[in-house]
Amino acid sequence: RERVFDMFYRVAATDRRTAGTGLGLAICRGIIEAHGGTVKAAPGLNGAGTCIVITLPCPQPPRFEPADSGT
């Protein structure tokens, strides 16, 4: 299933009504990995199709302490 992230890879299908270049998931993987995340392909619900699982880090925002007003 991980081949779906290769550039220009297209799943063989008898129905080619939907055009594509095979670049979409490769581009997505590049963007996700550039942000420190991961992406993987998993079996779809009830074994039909494919589910794309994306994980991105969620860093904690910096803590700001109130400035001392000096009074």
Summary of the structure (lengths in Angstrom):
residues: 71
radius of gyration: 20.4
end to end distance: 64.2
largest distance: 76.7
contacts: 112
relative contact order: 0.18
helix: 25%
strand: 17%
